[in-house]
Amino acid sequence: MQIFKFGGASVKDAEGVKNLAKVLQTVGYKNTLIVVSAMGKTTNALEIVIKNYFENKAELKSALQDVIKYHNNILLDVFDNETHPIFKKVSNLFREIDDFLRTNKSPDYNFVYDQIIGYGELASTTIISAYLEKIGIKNNWTDAREHIKTDNYYRRANVNWEATQQNIASTFNKNRINITQGFLGSDANNFTTTLGREGSDYTAAIYAYCLNAESVTIWKDVPGVLNADPRYFENAQLLHQISYTEAIELTFYGASVIHPKTLQPLQRKEIPLYVKSFLNPENPGTRVGKGITLKPKIPCFIVKKNQVLISLSSLDFSFIVEHNISDIFGLLHLYKMKVDVIQNSAISFSVCIDNIYDNLEKLLQHLKAKFSVTCHENVSLYTIRHYNTTVLKALEEDKTVLLKQLTQETVQIVTIPI
């Protein structure tokens, strides 16, 4: 089988839905599983719904109506009239959100988040499946939650590989085109879970691993994996090929073109990954595989915005040693902080983190009981793979460097604008 993953940008409007079909017709779709994200910025819009549910009930109905209207506009552009059954199917999906919000008793934000957020993927795959049927591409819509089983770590769930493999092996029909949702799973109680933001790539890799697929292709609005994000860096260049190891390094440091967890299951079975443009599907894009060198061998730039740099020192000028560091990491784990950089000396310890779960104030209060604490919010973390002194000097211009860490192949700097 081959696995195709289409992100939200590829299906943000009616033309995107139609173009997805053109891509299939251009490159072929025999024995293919299509994994699709929510349309456009639907995930962001549903996050506003969830936020209003907890903080601003007066705006809740309006926020949900915006999501419904967005999808209805796409439906009206794709299908001939409102009597098509797809209109009722999509309406029923969004009615389920309303029903959940009216009856929910859980105060757990992360649980509520996962029960709501996945309706973007459920709606997009339902619409795309119906459109493919309309133009004569027979397909099987399947619910990823019935296949991918996880723990109940809501918003960043961990896959139960044994149960997932068993579910896919026992129910999946390999002999036709299938379409399913990225990002979603379910726990032992069949509550919806999610695999982390941008987790649809990971979904594609999970299915590829369990189905022993011959390849995975991620369809993007860029020509492939670039050496830098063109939103932040000028003159970004296409990387024609990279190894699994290099790709894992890039994603670990925050390269957004591939989800960080995607590569491990593919590498274990040596399944090649292609990143291609849905605008030019016949172009070769980037190949990620085993034992291939970075081509071309050029510096690769990664930036993560809105990070937090915390610097700690001991209150009595004693050394920060193993038990202190253990305590610090225990707190980072307790408050679900994603660690991107660490640096320590005899009496100080610095860590750059991603405050995904908005627990920063709780963490700081806990740390201040034991350490002298300095906190810089909204810092930028830059990583350069295969750096040289020229590119490093250019990057540091017009910035105040708060932290710098170099290894033979990689440099990381934490900065604020001057």
C-alpha positions in Angstrom: 0.0 0.0 0.0 0.9 3.6 -0.3 -0.1 6.2 2.3 -0.9 9.8 1.2 -1.3 12.6 3.8 -3.0 15.9 2.9 -2.7 18.7 5.4 -5.2 21.5 6.1 -3.7 23.9 3.6 -4.3 21.4 0.8 -8.1 21.3 1.5 -8.7 24.8 2.8 -11.5 25.5 0.2 -13.5 23.9 -2.6 -10.6 24.2 -5.1 -8.4 22.4 -2.6 -10.9 19.5 -2.4 -11.0 19.2 -6.2 -7.3 19.5 -6.4 -6.8 16.5 -4.0 -8.8 14.4 -6.5 -6.6 15.7 -9.4 -3.5 14.7 -7.5 -4.9 11.2 -7.1 -5.8 11.0 -10.8 -2.3 12.3 -11.7 -0.2 10.0 -9.6 -2.5 7.0 -9.2 -4.5 5.8 -6.2 -4.5 2.0 -6.4 -4.2 0.4 -2.9 -4.0 3.8 -1.2 -4.8 5.1 2.2 -5.5 8.9 2.4 -5.0 10.6 5.7 -6.5 14.1 5.9 -6.2 17.0 8.4 -8.9 19.5 9.3 -9.7 22.0 6.5 -7.7 25.2 6.5 -7.7 26.8 10.0 -10.5 24.7 11.4 -8.4 23.4 14.3 -7.7 27.0 15.4 -11.4 27.9 15.1 -12.4 24.9 17.2 -9.8 25.9 19.8 -11.8 29.2 20.1 -15.0 27.2 20.6 -13.3 25.3 23.4 -11.9 28.5 25.0 -15.3 30.1 24.9 -16.9 27.1 26.5 -14.6 27.6 29.5 -14.2 31.3 29.6 -16.9 33.1 27.6 -20.2 31.2 27.2 -21.8 34.3 25.6 -19.6 33.8 22.5 -19.8 30.0 22.4 -22.7 29.7 19.9 -21.2 32.3 17.6 -17.8 30.6 17.5 -19.3 27.2 16.6 -21.5 28.8 14.0 -18.4 30.2 12.3 -17.0 26.7 11.9 -20.3 25.4 10.6 -20.6 28.3 8.1 -17.1 27.7 6.8 -17.8 24.1 6.0 -21.2 24.9 4.5 -19.6 27.3 2.1 -17.2 24.6 0.9 -20.1 22.1 0.6 -22.1 24.6 -1.5 -19.1 25.1 -3.9 -18.4 21.3 -4.2 -21.8 19.8 -4.5 -24.7 20.7 -6.8 -27.5 21.3 -4.3 -28.3 21.1 -0.6 -30.3 17.9 -1.1 -27.1 15.8 -1.3 -26.9 13.6 1.8 -23.5 15.0 2.6 -25.1 18.2 4.0 -27.0 16.3 6.6 -24.0 14.1 7.5 -21.8 17.2 8.2 -24.7 18.9 10.0 -25.0 15.9 12.3 -21.3 16.0 13.1 -21.5 19.6 14.3 -24.6 18.8 16.2 -22.6 16.2 18.2 -20.3 19.1 19.3 -23.3 21.0 20.6 -24.7 17.9 22.3 -21.4 17.3 24.0 -21.0 20.8 25.3 -24.5 20.8 26.7 -24.1 17.5 28.6 -20.4 17.5 29.5 -19.7 17.3 33.3 -15.9 17.2 33.1 -13.9 20.3 34.1 -10.7 18.9 32.6 -9.7 21.3 29.7 -7.5 18.7 28.0 -10.2 16.0 28.0 -12.8 18.5 26.6 -10.3 19.7 24.0 -9.8 16.2 22.6 -13.5 15.5 22.5 -14.2 18.6 20.4 -11.1 19.3 18.3 -11.2 16.2 16.1 -14.5 17.2 14.5 -12.4 19.2 12.0 -10.9 15.9 10.7 -14.2 14.1 10.9 -15.8 16.8 8.8 -13.0 17.1 6.2 -12.8 13.4 5.5 -16.5 13.0 5.3 -16.7 15.8 2.7 -13.7 14.5 0.7 -15.0 11.0 0.7 -18.4 12.1 -0.6 -16.7 14.2 -3.3 -14.5 11.4 -4.5 -17.6 9.2 -4.8 -19.3 11.9 -6.7 -16.6 11.9 -9.4 -16.4 8.2 -9.6 -13.5 7.4 -7.2 -15.0 4.6 -5.0 -13.6 4.8 -1.5 -14.0 3.5 2.0 -14.4 6.2 4.8 -13.0 4.8 8.1 -12.8 6.2 11.6 -9.2 6.4 12.8 -10.4 6.2 16.4 -11.5 2.6 15.8 -7.9 1.7 14.7 -5.5 3.8 16.7 -5.6 3.1 20.4 -3.8 5.2 22.9 -3.5 6.0 26.6 -5.5 8.9 28.1 -2.8 11.5 28.0 -5.2 14.0 26.3 -3.8 16.4 23.7 -0.5 14.3 23.4 -1.6 10.7 23.6 0.8 7.8 23.4 0.0 5.0 21.0 -0.7 1.5 22.2 1.1 -0.2 19.3 0.0 -3.8 20.1 -3.7 -2.9 20.2 -3.4 -0.6 17.2 -1.6 -3.3 15.1 -4.3 -5.8 16.0 -7.2 -3.4 15.1 -5.7 -2.5 11.7 -4.8 -6.1 10.8 -8.3 -7.4 11.6 -10.5 -4.7 10.1 -8.6 -2.8 7.4 -9.5 -3.4 3.7 -6.3 -3.1 1.7 -7.9 -3.7 -1.7 -9.5 -0.3 -2.2 -8.8 3.4 -1.6 -9.4 4.3 2.0 -9.8 7.7 3.6 -9.3 8.4 7.3 -8.5 11.2 9.8 -5.1 12.4 10.9 -4.4 13.4 14.5 -7.0 11.2 16.2 -7.1 8.0 18.3 -9.1 6.7 21.3 -8.4 5.5 24.7 -9.4 2.3 26.5 -12.8 3.9 27.3 -13.3 4.9 23.6 -13.0 8.6 24.4 -11.3 10.5 21.6 -7.6 11.4 22.0 -5.2 13.4 19.9 -1.6 12.8 19.0 -0.4 16.4 19.4 -0.8 19.4 17.1 0.2 18.7 13.5 -0.1 15.0 14.3 -1.6 13.9 11.0 1.9 13.0 9.7 2.3 10.7 12.6 -1.0 9.1 11.8 0.2 8.3 8.3 3.4 6.7 9.8 1.4 4.6 12.2 -0.8 3.2 9.4 2.3 2.7 7.2 4.0 0.7 10.0 1.0 -1.5 10.7 0.2 -2.1 7.0 3.9 -2.6 5.9 3.3 0.2 3.4 5.8 0.7 0.5 5.9 4.5 1.0 4.4 7.5 2.7 3.9 10.8 0.8 3.1 14.0 2.6 1.5 16.6 0.3 2.4 20.2 1.2 2.2 23.7 -0.3 6.0 23.8 -0.6 8.1 21.8 -3.1 9.5 19.5 -0.4 11.7 19.8 2.7 13.4 23.1 2.6 16.6 24.1 4.5 14.6 26.9 6.2 11.1 28.1 6.7 10.4 30.6 4.0 8.2 32.6 6.3 11.2 33.5 8.4 14.2 33.1 6.1 14.9 34.4 2.6 16.2 32.2 -0.2 15.2 28.8 1.3 16.4 25.9 -0.8 15.0 22.5 -1.5 16.7 19.5 0.0 16.4 16.7 -2.6 17.2 13.9 -0.2 17.9 13.5 3.5 18.5 10.5 5.8 16.2 9.3 8.5 18.8 10.4 11.0 19.1 13.9 9.6 15.3 14.3 9.4 14.9 13.1 13.0 17.5 15.7 14.1 15.6 18.5 12.2 12.2 17.5 13.5 13.6 17.2 17.1 14.8 20.8 16.9 11.5 22.0 15.6 11.4 21.8 11.8 7.6 21.9 11.2 7.5 20.3 7.7 7.4 16.8 9.4 5.9 15.9 12.7 8.6 14.8 15.2 7.2 11.4 15.9 6.6 10.5 12.2 10.1 9.1 11.4 10.7 6.5 14.1 8.0 4.0 12.9 9.1 4.5 9.3 12.7 4.0 10.1 12.1 0.8 11.9 10.7 -0.8 8.8 12.7 1.3 6.3 9.6 2.8 4.7 10.7 5.8 2.5 9.0 9.1 3.1 8.4 11.6 0.3 7.4 15.3 0.8 5.9 16.7 -2.3 3.9 19.7 -3.6 0.2 19.2 -4.1 0.4 22.1 -6.6 3.0 20.2 -8.7 2.5 16.5 -7.9 4.7 15.2 -10.6 7.8 17.0 -9.3 10.1 14.7 -7.3 10.1 16.6 -4.0 12.2 15.4 -1.1 13.0 11.7 -0.3 13.7 10.7 3.2 15.3 7.2 3.6 18.0 5.0 5.0 21.7 5.6 4.3 21.4 8.6 2.0 23.4 11.8 2.5 22.0 15.3 2.8 21.7 16.7 -0.7 22.7 19.5 -1.1 24.9 19.7 2.0 24.0 23.2 3.2 23.1 24.8 6.5 19.6 24.1 7.7 17.8 26.7 9.8 15.0 26.1 12.3 13.2 28.7 14.4 10.7 28.3 17.3 8.9 31.4 18.4 7.2 32.2 21.7 9.5 30.1 23.8 10.3 30.6 27.5 13.9 30.7 28.9 14.2 29.9 32.6 17.5 30.4 34.3 18.0 29.0 37.8 20.7 29.4 40.4 21.0 28.0 43.9 20.0 30.3 46.7 23.1 29.6 48.8 25.6 29.4 45.9 25.9 25.6 46.3 26.5 23.4 43.3 23.6 22.4 41.1 24.2 18.7 40.9 22.3 15.5 40.1 19.6 15.6 42.7 18.8 19.3 41.9 18.6 18.5 38.2 16.4 15.5 38.9 14.0 17.8 40.9 13.9 20.3 38.1 13.1 17.7 35.5 10.4 16.2 37.8 8.7 19.6 37.9 9.0 20.1 34.1 7.4 16.7 33.7 4.7 17.5 36.3 3.7 20.7 34.5 4.0 19.1 31.0 6.7 21.4 29.7 8.4 20.5 26.4 12.2 21.0 26.8 14.1 22.3 23.8 17.5 23.3 25.2 19.3 22.8 28.5 22.5 24.3 29.7 24.2 24.1 33.1 27.2 25.2 35.0 28.4 24.7 38.6 25.8 27.0 40.2 23.3 27.7 37.4 20.9 25.8 35.1 19.0 27.2 32.1 16.2 25.6 30.1 14.3 26.7 27.1 10.8 25.3 27.1 7.5 25.3 25.2 4.6 26.2 27.5 2.1 24.2 25.6 -0.3 23.6 28.5 -0.1 27.1 29.9 1.3 26.0 33.3 4.2 28.5 33.4 3.1 30.4 36.5 2.6 27.2 38.5 6.0 25.9 37.5 7.7 29.2 38.4 6.1 29.3 41.8 7.3 25.8 42.5 10.8 26.6 41.3 11.1 29.8 43.4 10.7 27.8 46.5 14.1 26.2 45.9 16.0 28.4 43.4 16.7 32.0 42.4 14.7 32.2 39.1 15.0 34.5 36.1 12.3 34.1 33.3 12.3 35.5 29.8 9.0 34.9 27.9 8.4 35.2 24.1 12.0 34.4 23.2 13.0 32.8 19.9 15.0 29.6 19.7 17.2 29.3 16.5 18.9 26.1 15.5 21.3 25.7 12.7 22.4 22.3 11.5 25.7 22.2 9.6 26.4 25.8 10.5 29.4 27.9 9.6 30.7 31.1 11.2 29.3 33.3 8.4 25.7 32.1 8.7 25.9 32.2 12.5 27.2 35.8 12.5 24.4 36.9 10.1 21.8 35.2 12.3 23.0 37.0 15.5 22.7 40.4 13.9 20.1 42.7 15.4 19.4 40.3 18.3 20.4 39.9 21.9 21.7 36.4 22.5 20.6 35.1 25.9 22.0 31.6 25.5 24.2 29.9 23.0 25.2 26.2 22.7 27.4 24.6 20.1 28.2 21.1 19.1 30.2 19.9 16.1 27.2 19.9 13.8 24.6 22.0 15.5 24.3 25.4 17.2 21.4 26.7 19.2 20.8 30.3 20.3 18.0 31.8 22.3 17.4 35.5 21.4 15.3 38.5 21.9 15.2 41.4 19.4 17.5 44.3 20.3 
